[in-house]
Amino acid sequence: MKVIVAQRVSTVMDADVILVLDDGRVVGQGTHDELAKSNAVYQEIIDSQLRKGA
């Protein structure tokens, strides 16, 4: 098993499981696709890093 700590969505997009942290608390867990559909914190990260730069 590998653990990667990252701030960039592009680094973790292909991970089997992503944990989303907010103020040190886990606020989401899942794949990129699952979190992109259902997790507001992860969606904000995507918006700030990927969509606005496209």
mmCIF entry with sequence, helices, sheets and N, C-alpha, C, O atoms, coordinates in Angstrom:
data_MODEL
# 
_entry.id   MODEL 
# 
_entity.id                         1 
_entity.type                       polymer 
_entity.pdbx_number_of_molecules   1 
# 
_entity_poly.entity_id                      1 
_entity_poly.type                           'polypeptide(L)' 
_entity_poly.nstd_linkage                   no 
_entity_poly.nstd_monomer                   no 
_entity_poly.pdbx_seq_one_letter_code       MKVIVAQRVSTVMDADVILVLDDGRVVGQGTHDELAKSNAVYQEIIDSQLRKGA 
_entity_poly.pdbx_seq_one_letter_code_can   MKVIVAQRVSTVMDADVILVLDDGRVVGQGTHDELAKSNAVYQEIIDSQLRKGA 
_entity_poly.pdbx_strand_id                 A 
# 
loop_
_entity_poly_seq.entity_id 
_entity_poly_seq.num 
_entity_poly_seq.mon_id 
_entity_poly_seq.hetero 
1 1  MET n 
1 2  LYS n 
1 3  VAL n 
1 4  ILE n 
1 5  VAL n 
1 6  ALA n 
1 7  GLN n 
1 8  ARG n 
1 9  VAL n 
1 10 SER n 
1 11 THR n 
1 12 VAL n 
1 13 MET n 
1 14 ASP n 
1 15 ALA n 
1 16 ASP n 
1 17 VAL n 
1 18 ILE n 
1 19 LEU n 
1 20 VAL n 
1 21 LEU n 
1 22 ASP n 
1 23 ASP n 
1 24 GLY n 
1 25 ARG n 
1 26 VAL n 
1 27 VAL n 
1 28 GLY n 
1 29 GLN n 
1 30 GLY n 
1 31 THR n 
1 32 HIS n 
1 33 ASP n 
1 34 GLU n 
1 35 LEU n 
1 36 ALA n 
1 37 LYS n 
1 38 SER n 
1 39 ASN n 
1 40 ALA n 
1 41 VAL n 
1 42 TYR n 
1 43 GLN n 
1 44 GLU n 
1 45 ILE n 
1 46 ILE n 
1 47 ASP n 
1 48 SER n 
1 49 GLN n 
1 50 LEU n 
1 51 ARG n 
1 52 LYS n 
1 53 GLY n 
1 54 ALA n 
# 
_struct_asym.id          A 
_struct_asym.entity_id   1 
# 
loop_
_struct_conf.conf_type_id 
_struct_conf.id 
_struct_conf.pdbx_PDB_helix_id 
_struct_conf.beg_label_comp_id 
_struct_conf.beg_label_asym_id 
_struct_conf.beg_label_seq_id 
_struct_conf.pdbx_beg_PDB_ins_code 
_struct_conf.end_label_comp_id 
_struct_conf.end_label_asym_id 
_struct_conf.end_label_seq_id 
_struct_conf.pdbx_end_PDB_ins_code 
_struct_conf.beg_auth_comp_id 
_struct_conf.beg_auth_asym_id 
_struct_conf.beg_auth_seq_id 
_struct_conf.end_auth_comp_id 
_struct_conf.end_auth_asym_id 
_struct_conf.end_auth_seq_id 
_struct_conf.pdbx_PDB_helix_class 
_struct_conf.details 
_struct_conf.pdbx_PDB_helix_length 
HELX_P HELX_P1 AA1 VAL A 9  ? VAL A 12 ? VAL A 9  VAL A 12 1 ? 4 
HELX_P HELX_P2 AA2 HIS A 32 ? SER A 38 ? HIS A 32 SER A 38 1 ? 7 
HELX_P HELX_P3 AA3 ALA A 40 ? ILE A 46 ? ALA A 40 ILE A 46 1 ? 7 
HELX_P HELX_P4 AA4 ASP A 47 ? ARG A 51 ? ASP A 47 ARG A 51 3 ? 5 
# 
_struct_conf_type.id          HELX_P 
_struct_conf_type.criteria    ? 
_struct_conf_type.reference   ? 
# 
_struct_sheet.id               AA1 
_struct_sheet.type             ? 
_struct_sheet.number_strands   2 
_struct_sheet.details          ? 
# 
_struct_sheet_order.sheet_id     AA1 
_struct_sheet_order.range_id_1   1 
_struct_sheet_order.range_id_2   2 
_struct_sheet_order.offset       ? 
_struct_sheet_order.sense        anti-parallel 
# 
loop_
_struct_sheet_range.sheet_id 
_struct_sheet_range.id 
_struct_sheet_range.beg_label_comp_id 
_struct_sheet_range.beg_label_asym_id 
_struct_sheet_range.beg_label_seq_id 
_struct_sheet_range.pdbx_beg_PDB_ins_code 
_struct_sheet_range.end_label_comp_id 
_struct_sheet_range.end_label_asym_id 
_struct_sheet_range.end_label_seq_id 
_struct_sheet_range.pdbx_end_PDB_ins_code 
_struct_sheet_range.beg_auth_comp_id 
_struct_sheet_range.beg_auth_asym_id 
_struct_sheet_range.beg_auth_seq_id 
_struct_sheet_range.end_auth_comp_id 
_struct_sheet_range.end_auth_asym_id 
_struct_sheet_range.end_auth_seq_id 
AA1 1 ILE A 18 ? ASP A 22 ? ILE A 18 ASP A 22 
AA1 2 ARG A 25 ? GLY A 30 ? ARG A 25 GLY A 30 
# 
loop_
_atom_site.group_PDB 
_atom_site.id 
_atom_site.type_symbol 
_atom_site.label_atom_id 
_atom_site.label_alt_id 
_atom_site.label_comp_id 
_atom_site.label_asym_id 
_atom_site.label_entity_id 
_atom_site.label_seq_id 
_atom_site.pdbx_PDB_ins_code 
_atom_site.Cartn_x 
_atom_site.Cartn_y 
_atom_site.Cartn_z 
_atom_site.occupancy 
_atom_site.B_iso_or_equiv 
_atom_site.pdbx_formal_charge 
_atom_site.auth_seq_id 
_atom_site.auth_comp_id 
_atom_site.auth_asym_id 
_atom_site.auth_atom_id 
_atom_site.pdbx_PDB_model_num 
ATOM 1   N N  . MET A 1 1  ? 0.841   -1.163 0.000   1.00 0.00 ? 1  MET A N  1 
ATOM 2   C CA . MET A 1 1  ? 0.000   0.000  0.000   1.00 0.00 ? 1  MET A CA 1 
ATOM 3   C C  . MET A 1 1  ? 0.894   1.237  0.000   1.00 0.00 ? 1  MET A C  1 
ATOM 4   O O  . MET A 1 1  ? 1.942   1.265  0.646   1.00 0.00 ? 1  MET A O  1 
ATOM 5   N N  . LYS A 1 2  ? 0.456   2.262  -0.740  1.00 0.00 ? 2  LYS A N  1 
ATOM 6   C CA . LYS A 1 2  ? 1.175   3.526  -0.789  1.00 0.00 ? 2  LYS A CA 1 
ATOM 7   C C  . LYS A 1 2  ? 0.251   4.623  -0.292  1.00 0.00 ? 2  LYS A C  1 
ATOM 8   O O  . LYS A 1 2  ? -0.952  4.607  -0.553  1.00 0.00 ? 2  LYS A O  1 
ATOM 9   N N  . VAL A 1 3  ? 0.826   5.570  0.425   1.00 0.00 ? 3  VAL A N  1 
ATOM 10  C CA . VAL A 1 3  ? 0.090   6.742  0.890   1.00 0.00 ? 3  VAL A CA 1 
ATOM 11  C C  . VAL A 1 3  ? 0.757   7.966  0.282   1.00 0.00 ? 3  VAL A C  1 
ATOM 12  O O  . VAL A 1 3  ? 1.970   8.148  0.392   1.00 0.00 ? 3  VAL A O  1 
ATOM 13  N N  . ILE A 1 4  ? -0.051  8.803  -0.361  1.00 0.00 ? 4  ILE A N  1 
ATOM 14  C CA . ILE A 1 4  ? 0.456   10.024 -0.968  1.00 0.00 ? 4  ILE A CA 1 
ATOM 15  C C  . ILE A 1 4  ? -0.270  11.201 -0.330  1.00 0.00 ? 4  ILE A C  1 
ATOM 16  O O  . ILE A 1 4  ? -1.500  11.216 -0.271  1.00 0.00 ? 4  ILE A O  1 
ATOM 17  N N  . VAL A 1 5  ? 0.468   12.164 0.135   1.00 0.00 ? 5  VAL A N  1 
ATOM 18  C CA . VAL A 1 5  ? -0.112  13.388 0.659   1.00 0.00 ? 5  VAL A CA 1 
ATOM 19  C C  . VAL A 1 5  ? 0.096   14.449 -0.411  1.00 0.00 ? 5  VAL A C  1 
ATOM 20  O O  . VAL A 1 5  ? 1.229   14.736 -0.798  1.00 0.00 ? 5  VAL A O  1 
ATOM 21  N N  . ALA A 1 6  ? -1.013  15.038 -0.891  1.00 0.00 ? 6  ALA A N  1 
ATOM 22  C CA . ALA A 1 6  ? -0.896  15.993 -1.988  1.00 0.00 ? 6  ALA A CA 1 
ATOM 23  C C  . ALA A 1 6  ? -1.947  17.088 -1.876  1.00 0.00 ? 6  ALA A C  1 
ATOM 24  O O  . ALA A 1 6  ? -3.011  16.904 -1.283  1.00 0.00 ? 6  ALA A O  1 
ATOM 25  N N  . GLN A 1 7  ? -1.618  18.222 -2.458  1.00 0.00 ? 7  GLN A N  1 
ATOM 26  C CA . GLN A 1 7  ? -2.577  19.315 -2.539  1.00 0.00 ? 7  GLN A CA 1 
ATOM 27  C C  . GLN A 1 7  ? -3.155  19.444 -3.939  1.00 0.00 ? 7  GLN A C  1 
ATOM 28  O O  . GLN A 1 7  ? -4.187  20.088 -4.127  1.00 0.00 ? 7  GLN A O  1 
ATOM 29  N N  . ARG A 1 8  ? -2.507  18.845 -4.913  1.00 0.00 ? 8  ARG A N  1 
ATOM 30  C CA . ARG A 1 8  ? -2.947  18.960 -6.302  1.00 0.00 ? 8  ARG A CA 1 
ATOM 31  C C  . ARG A 1 8  ? -3.863  17.794 -6.676  1.00 0.00 ? 8  ARG A C  1 
ATOM 32  O O  . ARG A 1 8  ? -3.526  16.630 -6.458  1.00 0.00 ? 8  ARG A O  1 
ATOM 33  N N  . VAL A 1 9  ? -5.019  18.124 -7.238  1.00 0.00 ? 9  VAL A N  1 
ATOM 34  C CA . VAL A 1 9  ? -5.967  17.096 -7.685  1.00 0.00 ? 9  VAL A CA 1 
ATOM 35  C C  . VAL A 1 9  ? -5.321  16.215 -8.750  1.00 0.00 ? 9  VAL A C  1 
ATOM 36  O O  . VAL A 1 9  ? -5.514  14.999 -8.755  1.00 0.00 ? 9  VAL A O  1 
ATOM 37  N N  . SER A 1 10 ? -4.558  16.823 -9.644  1.00 0.00 ? 10 SER A N  1 
ATOM 38  C CA . SER A 1 10 ? -3.939  16.052 -10.724 1.00 0.00 ? 10 SER A CA 1 
ATOM 39  C C  . SER A 1 10 ? -3.025  14.952 -10.206 1.00 0.00 ? 10 SER A C  1 
ATOM 40  O O  . SER A 1 10 ? -2.808  13.957 -10.899 1.00 0.00 ? 10 SER A O  1 
ATOM 41  N N  . THR A 1 11 ? -2.490  15.110 -9.011  1.00 0.00 ? 11 THR A N  1 
ATOM 42  C CA . THR A 1 11 ? -1.609  14.101 -8.415  1.00 0.00 ? 11 THR A CA 1 
ATOM 43  C C  . THR A 1 11 ? -2.383  12.884 -7.938  1.00 0.00 ? 11 THR A C  1 
ATOM 44  O O  . THR A 1 11 ? -1.852  11.773 -7.963  1.00 0.00 ? 11 THR A O  1 
ATOM 45  N N  . VAL A 1 12 ? -3.619  13.064 -7.508  1.00 0.00 ? 12 VAL A N  1 
ATOM 46  C CA . VAL A 1 12 ? -4.369  11.971 -6.890  1.00 0.00 ? 12 VAL A CA 1 
ATOM 47  C C  . VAL A 1 12 ? -5.533  11.446 -7.732  1.00 0.00 ? 12 VAL A C  1 
ATOM 48  O O  . VAL A 1 12 ? -6.242  10.539 -7.296  1.00 0.00 ? 12 VAL A O  1 
ATOM 49  N N  . MET A 1 13 ? -5.739  11.992 -8.913  1.00 0.00 ? 13 MET A N  1 
ATOM 50  C CA . MET A 1 13 ? -6.906  11.627 -9.724  1.00 0.00 ? 13 MET A CA 1 
ATOM 51  C C  . MET A 1 13 ? -7.033  10.121 -9.975  1.00 0.00 ? 13 MET A C  1 
ATOM 52  O O  . MET A 1 13 ? -8.146  9.600  -10.045 1.00 0.00 ? 13 MET A O  1 
ATOM 53  N N  . ASP A 1 14 ? -5.921  9.428  -10.109 1.00 0.00 ? 14 ASP A N  1 
ATOM 54  C CA . ASP A 1 14 ? -5.955  7.994  -10.420 1.00 0.00 ? 14 ASP A CA 1 
ATOM 55  C C  . ASP A 1 14 ? -5.830  7.103  -9.186  1.00 0.00 ? 14 ASP A C  1 
ATOM 56  O O  . ASP A 1 14 ? -5.713  5.884  -9.314  1.00 0.00 ? 14 ASP A O  1 
ATOM 57  N N  . ALA A 1 15 ? -5.852  7.692  -8.008  1.00 0.00 ? 15 ALA A N  1 
ATOM 58  C CA . ALA A 1 15 ? -5.724  6.901  -6.775  1.00 0.00 ? 15 ALA A CA 1 
ATOM 59  C C  . ALA A 1 15 ? -6.959  6.036  -6.557  1.00 0.00 ? 15 ALA A C  1 
ATOM 60  O O  . ALA A 1 15 ? -8.061  6.398  -6.968  1.00 0.00 ? 15 ALA A O  1 
ATOM 61  N N  . ASP A 1 16 ? -6.769  4.895  -5.911  1.00 0.00 ? 16 ASP A N  1 
ATOM 62  C CA . ASP A 1 16 ? -7.886  3.999  -5.604  1.00 0.00 ? 16 ASP A CA 1 
ATOM 63  C C  . ASP A 1 16 ? -8.814  4.615  -4.566  1.00 0.00 ? 16 ASP A C  1 
ATOM 64  O O  . ASP A 1 16 ? -10.033 4.465  -4.650  1.00 0.00 ? 16 ASP A O  1 
ATOM 65  N N  . VAL A 1 17 ? -8.240  5.305  -3.589  1.00 0.00 ? 17 VAL A N  1 
ATOM 66  C CA . VAL A 1 17 ? -9.027  5.949  -2.532  1.00 0.00 ? 17 VAL A CA 1 
ATOM 67  C C  . VAL A 1 17 ? -8.396  7.304  -2.226  1.00 0.00 ? 17 VAL A C  1 
ATOM 68  O O  . VAL A 1 17 ? -7.185  7.412  -2.033  1.00 0.00 ? 17 VAL A O  1 
ATOM 69  N N  . ILE A 1 18 ? -9.228  8.321  -2.187  1.00 0.00 ? 18 ILE A N  1 
ATOM 70  C CA . ILE A 1 18 ? -8.792  9.668  -1.831  1.00 0.00 ? 18 ILE A CA 1 
ATOM 71  C C  . ILE A 1 18 ? -9.506  10.052 -0.546  1.00 0.00 ? 18 ILE A C  1 
ATOM 72  O O  . ILE A 1 18 ? -10.718 9.874  -0.423  1.00 0.00 ? 18 ILE A O  1 
ATOM 73  N N  . LEU A 1 19 ? -8.756  10.577 0.408   1.00 0.00 ? 19 LEU A N  1 
ATOM 74  C CA . LEU A 1 19 ? -9.344  11.136 1.622   1.00 0.00 ? 19 LEU A CA 1 
ATOM 75  C C  . LEU A 1 19 ? -9.285  12.651 1.507   1.00 0.00 ? 19 LEU A C  1 
ATOM 76  O O  . LEU A 1 19 ? -8.222  13.213 1.242   1.00 0.00 ? 19 LEU A O  1 
ATOM 77  N N  . VAL A 1 20 ? -10.414 13.313 1.702   1.00 0.00 ? 20 VAL A N  1 
ATOM 78  C CA . VAL A 1 20 ? -10.479 14.764 1.638   1.00 0.00 ? 20 VAL A CA 1 
ATOM 79  C C  . VAL A 1 20 ? -10.480 15.291 3.063   1.00 0.00 ? 20 VAL A C  1 
ATOM 80  O O  . VAL A 1 20 ? -11.317 14.907 3.880   1.00 0.00 ? 20 VAL A O  1 
ATOM 81  N N  . LEU A 1 21 ? -9.521  16.186 3.355   1.00 0.00 ? 21 LEU A N  1 
ATOM 82  C CA . LEU A 1 21 ? -9.406  16.764 4.689   1.00 0.00 ? 21 LEU A CA 1 
ATOM 83  C C  . LEU A 1 21 ? -9.819  18.227 4.653   1.00 0.00 ? 21 LEU A C  1 
ATOM 84  O O  . LEU A 1 21 ? -9.529  18.941 3.693   1.00 0.00 ? 21 LEU A O  1 
ATOM 85  N N  . ASP A 1 22 ? -10.495 18.663 5.699   1.00 0.00 ? 22 ASP A N  1 
ATOM 86  C CA . ASP A 1 22 ? -10.856 20.063 5.869   1.00 0.00 ? 22 ASP A CA 1 
ATOM 87  C C  . ASP A 1 22 ? -10.622 20.417 7.333   1.00 0.00 ? 22 ASP A C  1 
ATOM 88  O O  . ASP A 1 22 ? -11.273 19.869 8.222   1.00 0.00 ? 22 ASP A O  1 
ATOM 89  N N  . ASP A 1 23 ? -9.705  21.320 7.574   1.00 0.00 ? 23 ASP A N  1 
ATOM 90  C CA . ASP A 1 23 ? -9.320  21.682 8.943   1.00 0.00 ? 23 ASP A CA 1 
ATOM 91  C C  . ASP A 1 23 ? -8.925  20.460 9.770   1.00 0.00 ? 23 ASP A C  1 
ATOM 92  O O  . ASP A 1 23 ? -9.256  20.368 10.952  1.00 0.00 ? 23 ASP A O  1 
ATOM 93  N N  . GLY A 1 24 ? -8.215  19.527 9.143   1.00 0.00 ? 24 GLY A N  1 
ATOM 94  C CA . GLY A 1 24 ? -7.726  18.349 9.845   1.00 0.00 ? 24 GLY A CA 1 
ATOM 95  C C  . GLY A 1 24 ? -8.737  17.224 10.023  1.00 0.00 ? 24 GLY A C  1 
ATOM 96  O O  . GLY A 1 24 ? -8.412  16.182 10.593  1.00 0.00 ? 24 GLY A O  1 
ATOM 97  N N  . ARG A 1 25 ? -9.950  17.425 9.544   1.00 0.00 ? 25 ARG A N  1 
ATOM 98  C CA . ARG A 1 25 ? -10.998 16.388 9.656   1.00 0.00 ? 25 ARG A CA 1 
ATOM 99  C C  . ARG A 1 25 ? -11.236 15.747 8.293   1.00 0.00 ? 25 ARG A C  1 
ATOM 100 O O  . ARG A 1 25 ? -11.215 16.431 7.270   1.00 0.00 ? 25 ARG A O  1 
ATOM 101 N N  . VAL A 1 26 ? -11.460 14.438 8.279   1.00 0.00 ? 26 VAL A N  1 
ATOM 102 C CA . VAL A 1 26 ? -11.811 13.746 7.036   1.00 0.00 ? 26 VAL A CA 1 
ATOM 103 C C  . VAL A 1 26 ? -13.264 14.090 6.707   1.00 0.00 ? 26 VAL A C  1 
ATOM 104 O O  . VAL A 1 26 ? -14.175 13.783 7.476   1.00 0.00 ? 26 VAL A O  1 
ATOM 105 N N  . VAL A 1 27 ? -13.467 14.729 5.554   1.00 0.00 ? 27 VAL A N  1 
ATOM 106 C CA . VAL A 1 27 ? -14.815 15.129 5.145   1.00 0.00 ? 27 VAL A CA 1 
ATOM 107 C C  . VAL A 1 27 ? -15.273 14.404 3.884   1.00 0.00 ? 27 VAL A C  1 
ATOM 108 O O  . VAL A 1 27 ? -16.365 14.661 3.377   1.00 0.00 ? 27 VAL A O  1 
ATOM 109 N N  . GLY A 1 28 ? -14.440 13.499 3.380   1.00 0.00 ? 28 GLY A N  1 
ATOM 110 C CA . GLY A 1 28 ? -14.829 12.728 2.214   1.00 0.00 ? 28 GLY A CA 1 
ATOM 111 C C  . GLY A 1 28 ? -13.855 11.607 1.954   1.00 0.00 ? 28 GLY A C  1 
ATOM 112 O O  . GLY A 1 28 ? -12.680 11.677 2.314   1.00 0.00 ? 28 GLY A O  1 
ATOM 113 N N  . GLN A 1 29 ? -14.378 10.557 1.311   1.00 0.00 ? 29 GLN A N  1 
ATOM 114 C CA . GLN A 1 29 ? -13.546 9.404  0.963   1.00 0.00 ? 29 GLN A CA 1 
ATOM 115 C C  . GLN A 1 29 ? -14.143 8.771  -0.274  1.00 0.00 ? 29 GLN A C  1 
ATOM 116 O O  . GLN A 1 29 ? -15.354 8.561  -0.349  1.00 0.00 ? 29 GLN A O  1 
ATOM 117 N N  . GLY A 1 30 ? -13.299 8.468  -1.243  1.00 0.00 ? 30 GLY A N  1 
ATOM 118 C CA . GLY A 1 30 ? -13.775 7.809  -2.453  1.00 0.00 ? 30 GLY A CA 1 
ATOM 119 C C  . GLY A 1 30 ? -12.804 8.006  -3.592  1.00 0.00 ? 30 GLY A C  1 
ATOM 120 O O  . GLY A 1 30 ? -11.672 8.447  -3.393  1.00 0.00 ? 30 GLY A O  1 
ATOM 121 N N  . THR A 1 31 ? -13.257 7.673  -4.793  1.00 0.00 ? 31 THR A N  1 
ATOM 122 C CA . THR A 1 31 ? -12.450 7.889  -5.987  1.00 0.00 ? 31 THR A CA 1 
ATOM 123 C C  . THR A 1 31 ? -12.640 9.331  -6.444  1.00 0.00 ? 31 THR A C  1 
ATOM 124 O O  . THR A 1 31 ? -13.504 10.048 -5.940  1.00 0.00 ? 31 THR A O  1 
ATOM 125 N N  . HIS A 1 32 ? -11.830 9.738  -7.394  1.00 0.00 ? 32 HIS A N  1 
ATOM 126 C CA . HIS A 1 32 ? -11.950 11.095 -7.939  1.00 0.00 ? 32 HIS A CA 1 
ATOM 127 C C  . HIS A 1 32 ? -13.367 11.317 -8.482  1.00 0.00 ? 32 HIS A C  1 
ATOM 128 O O  . HIS A 1 32 ? -13.995 12.333 -8.183  1.00 0.00 ? 32 HIS A O  1 
ATOM 129 N N  . ASP A 1 33 ? -13.862 10.380 -9.269  1.00 0.00 ? 33 ASP A N  1 
ATOM 130 C CA . ASP A 1 33 ? -15.195 10.531 -9.861  1.00 0.00 ? 33 ASP A CA 1 
ATOM 131 C C  . ASP A 1 33 ? -16.291 10.604 -8.803  1.00 0.00 ? 33 ASP A C  1 
ATOM 132 O O  . ASP A 1 33 ? -17.201 11.427 -8.909  1.00 0.00 ? 33 ASP A O  1 
ATOM 133 N N  . GLU A 1 34 ? -16.211 9.755  -7.790  1.00 0.00 ? 34 GLU A N  1 
ATOM 134 C CA . GLU A 1 34 ? -17.217 9.769  -6.721  1.00 0.00 ? 34 GLU A CA 1 
ATOM 135 C C  . GLU A 1 34 ? -17.205 11.099 -5.974  1.00 0.00 ? 34 GLU A C  1 
ATOM 136 O O  . GLU A 1 34 ? -18.257 11.689 -5.727  1.00 0.00 ? 34 GLU A O  1 
ATOM 137 N N  . LEU A 1 35 ? -16.019 11.564 -5.621  1.00 0.00 ? 35 LEU A N  1 
ATOM 138 C CA . LEU A 1 35 ? -15.905 12.803 -4.862  1.00 0.00 ? 35 LEU A CA 1 
ATOM 139 C C  . LEU A 1 35 ? -16.277 14.016 -5.707  1.00 0.00 ? 35 LEU A C  1 
ATOM 140 O O  . LEU A 1 35 ? -16.856 14.974 -5.196  1.00 0.00 ? 35 LEU A O  1 
ATOM 141 N N  . ALA A 1 36 ? -15.949 13.981 -6.989  1.00 0.00 ? 36 ALA A N  1 
ATOM 142 C CA . ALA A 1 36 ? -16.290 15.092 -7.878  1.00 0.00 ? 36 ALA A CA 1 
ATOM 143 C C  . ALA A 1 36 ? -17.802 15.265 -7.990  1.00 0.00 ? 36 ALA A C  1 
ATOM 144 O O  . ALA A 1 36 ? -18.285 16.374 -8.222  1.00 0.00 ? 36 ALA A O  1 
ATOM 145 N N  . LYS A 1 37 ? -18.543 14.185 -7.827  1.00 0.00 ? 37 LYS A N  1 
ATOM 146 C CA . LYS A 1 37 ? -20.009 14.235 -7.920  1.00 0.00 ? 37 LYS A CA 1 
ATOM 147 C C  . LYS A 1 37 ? -20.668 14.569 -6.588  1.00 0.00 ? 37 LYS A C  1 
ATOM 148 O O  . LYS A 1 37 ? -21.756 15.143 -6.570  1.00 0.00 ? 37 LYS A O  1 
ATOM 149 N N  . SER A 1 38 ? -20.031 14.220 -5.476  1.00 0.00 ? 38 SER A N  1 
ATOM 150 C CA . SER A 1 38 ? -20.779 14.248 -4.216  1.00 0.00 ? 38 SER A CA 1 
ATOM 151 C C  . SER A 1 38 ? -20.151 15.048 -3.075  1.00 0.00 ? 38 SER A C  1 
ATOM 152 O O  . SER A 1 38 ? -20.783 15.208 -2.031  1.00 0.00 ? 38 SER A O  1 
ATOM 153 N N  . ASN A 1 39 ? -18.933 15.552 -3.241  1.00 0.00 ? 39 ASN A N  1 
ATOM 154 C CA . ASN A 1 39 ? -18.251 16.179 -2.104  1.00 0.00 ? 39 ASN A CA 1 
ATOM 155 C C  . ASN A 1 39 ? -17.963 17.651 -2.406  1.00 0.00 ? 39 ASN A C  1 
ATOM 156 O O  . ASN A 1 39 ? -17.173 17.959 -3.299  1.00 0.00 ? 39 ASN A O  1 
ATOM 157 N N  . ALA A 1 40 ? -18.595 18.547 -1.673  1.00 0.00 ? 40 ALA A N  1 
ATOM 158 C CA . ALA A 1 40 ? -18.474 19.983 -1.923  1.00 0.00 ? 40 ALA A CA 1 
ATOM 159 C C  . ALA A 1 40 ? -17.045 20.487 -1.755  1.00 0.00 ? 40 ALA A C  1 
ATOM 160 O O  . ALA A 1 40 ? -16.594 21.327 -2.534  1.00 0.00 ? 40 ALA A O  1 
ATOM 161 N N  . VAL A 1 41 ? -16.334 19.993 -0.761  1.00 0.00 ? 41 VAL A N  1 
ATOM 162 C CA . VAL A 1 41 ? -14.955 20.435 -0.537  1.00 0.00 ? 41 VAL A CA 1 
ATOM 163 C C  . VAL A 1 41 ? -14.086 20.020 -1.718  1.00 0.00 ? 41 VAL A C  1 
ATOM 164 O O  . VAL A 1 41 ? -13.292 20.821 -2.212  1.00 0.00 ? 41 VAL A O  1 
ATOM 165 N N  . TYR A 1 42 ? -14.224 18.797 -2.168  1.00 0.00 ? 42 TYR A N  1 
ATOM 166 C CA . TYR A 1 42 ? -13.434 18.315 -3.310  1.00 0.00 ? 42 TYR A CA 1 
ATOM 167 C C  . TYR A 1 42 ? -13.814 19.068 -4.577  1.00 0.00 ? 42 TYR A C  1 
ATOM 168 O O  . TYR A 1 42 ? -12.945 19.385 -5.389  1.00 0.00 ? 42 TYR A O  1 
ATOM 169 N N  . GLN A 1 43 ? -15.090 19.357 -4.756  1.00 0.00 ? 43 GLN A N  1 
ATOM 170 C CA . GLN A 1 43 ? -15.540 20.124 -5.916  1.00 0.00 ? 43 GLN A CA 1 
ATOM 171 C C  . GLN A 1 43 ? -14.919 21.517 -5.922  1.00 0.00 ? 43 GLN A C  1 
ATOM 172 O O  . GLN A 1 43 ? -14.552 22.023 -6.983  1.00 0.00 ? 43 GLN A O  1 
ATOM 173 N N  . GLU A 1 44 ? -14.797 22.136 -4.768  1.00 0.00 ? 44 GLU A N  1 
ATOM 174 C CA . GLU A 1 44 ? -14.152 23.456 -4.673  1.00 0.00 ? 44 GLU A CA 1 
ATOM 175 C C  . GLU A 1 44 ? -12.677 23.368 -5.075  1.00 0.00 ? 44 GLU A C  1 
ATOM 176 O O  . GLU A 1 44 ? -12.152 24.255 -5.748  1.00 0.00 ? 44 GLU A O  1 
ATOM 177 N N  . ILE A 1 45 ? -12.029 22.300 -4.657  1.00 0.00 ? 45 ILE A N  1 
ATOM 178 C CA . ILE A 1 45 ? -10.620 22.107 -5.016  1.00 0.00 ? 45 ILE A CA 1 
ATOM 179 C C  . ILE A 1 45 ? -10.489 21.939 -6.527  1.00 0.00 ? 45 ILE A C  1 
ATOM 180 O O  . ILE A 1 45 ? -9.614  22.540 -7.150  1.00 0.00 ? 45 ILE A O  1 
ATOM 181 N N  . ILE A 1 46 ? -11.350 21.131 -7.105  1.00 0.00 ? 46 ILE A N  1 
ATOM 182 C CA . ILE A 1 46 ? -11.337 20.932 -8.562  1.00 0.00 ? 46 ILE A CA 1 
ATOM 183 C C  . ILE A 1 46 ? -11.545 22.264 -9.270  1.00 0.00 ? 46 ILE A C  1 
ATOM 184 O O  . ILE A 1 46 ? -10.812 22.598 -10.201 1.00 0.00 ? 46 ILE A O  1 
ATOM 185 N N  . ASP A 1 47 ? -12.537 23.017 -8.833  1.00 0.00 ? 47 ASP A N  1 
ATOM 186 C CA . ASP A 1 47 ? -12.821 24.308 -9.465  1.00 0.00 ? 47 ASP A CA 1 
ATOM 187 C C  . ASP A 1 47 ? -11.606 25.230 -9.419  1.00 0.00 ? 47 ASP A C  1 
ATOM 188 O O  . ASP A 1 47 ? -11.278 25.878 -10.414 1.00 0.00 ? 47 ASP A O  1 
ATOM 189 N N  . SER A 1 48 ? -10.949 25.291 -8.286  1.00 0.00 ? 48 SER A N  1 
ATOM 190 C CA . SER A 1 48 ? -9.830  26.210 -8.131  1.00 0.00 ? 48 SER A CA 1 
ATOM 191 C C  . SER A 1 48 ? -8.591  25.764 -8.902  1.00 0.00 ? 48 SER A C  1 
ATOM 192 O O  . SER A 1 48 ? -7.775  26.597 -9.296  1.00 0.00 ? 48 SER A O  1 
ATOM 193 N N  . GLN A 1 49 ? -8.444  24.453 -9.122  1.00 0.00 ? 49 GLN A N  1 
ATOM 194 C CA . GLN A 1 49 ? -7.218  23.951 -9.738  1.00 0.00 ? 49 GLN A CA 1 
ATOM 195 C C  . GLN A 1 49 ? -7.356  23.563 -11.201 1.00 0.00 ? 49 GLN A C  1 
ATOM 196 O O  . GLN A 1 49 ? -6.432  23.776 -11.986 1.00 0.00 ? 49 GLN A O  1 
ATOM 197 N N  . LEU A 1 50 ? -8.482  23.004 -11.573 1.00 0.00 ? 50 LEU A N  1 
ATOM 198 C CA . LEU A 1 50 ? -8.603  22.448 -12.916 1.00 0.00 ? 50 LEU A CA 1 
ATOM 199 C C  . LEU A 1 50 ? -9.515  23.249 -13.841 1.00 0.00 ? 50 LEU A C  1 
ATOM 200 O O  . LEU A 1 50 ? -9.101  23.640 -14.933 1.00 0.00 ? 50 LEU A O  1 
ATOM 201 N N  . ARG A 1 51 ? -10.712 23.489 -13.427 1.00 0.00 ? 51 ARG A N  1 
ATOM 202 C CA . ARG A 1 51 ? -11.701 24.103 -14.309 1.00 0.00 ? 51 ARG A CA 1 
ATOM 203 C C  . ARG A 1 51 ? -11.368 25.538 -14.653 1.00 0.00 ? 51 ARG A C  1 
ATOM 204 O O  . ARG A 1 51 ? -11.551 25.948 -15.800 1.00 0.00 ? 51 ARG A O  1 
ATOM 205 N N  . LYS A 1 52 ? -10.887 26.310 -13.705 1.00 0.00 ? 52 LYS A N  1 
ATOM 206 C CA . LYS A 1 52 ? -10.576 27.719 -13.959 1.00 0.00 ? 52 LYS A CA 1 
ATOM 207 C C  . LYS A 1 52 ? -9.324  27.880 -14.804 1.00 0.00 ? 52 LYS A C  1 
ATOM 208 O O  . LYS A 1 52 ? -9.139  28.898 -15.470 1.00 0.00 ? 52 LYS A O  1 
ATOM 209 N N  . GLY A 1 53 ? -8.468  26.870 -14.771 1.00 0.00 ? 53 GLY A N  1 
ATOM 210 C CA . GLY A 1 53 ? -7.265  26.940 -15.579 1.00 0.00 ? 53 GLY A CA 1 
ATOM 211 C C  . GLY A 1 53 ? -7.451  26.423 -16.991 1.00 0.00 ? 53 GLY A C  1 
ATOM 212 O O  . GLY A 1 53 ? -6.553  26.535 -17.825 1.00 0.00 ? 53 GLY A O  1 
ATOM 213 N N  . ALA A 1 54 ? -8.614  25.859 -17.259 1.00 0.00 ? 54 ALA A N  1 
ATOM 214 C CA . ALA A 1 54 ? -8.841  25.270 -18.597 1.00 0.00 ? 54 ALA A CA 1 
ATOM 215 C C  . ALA A 1 54 ? -9.291  26.293 -19.603 1.00 0.00 ? 54 ALA A C  1 
ATOM 216 O O  . ALA A 1 54 ? -9.522  25.956 -20.765 1.00 0.00 ? 54 ALA A O  1 
# 
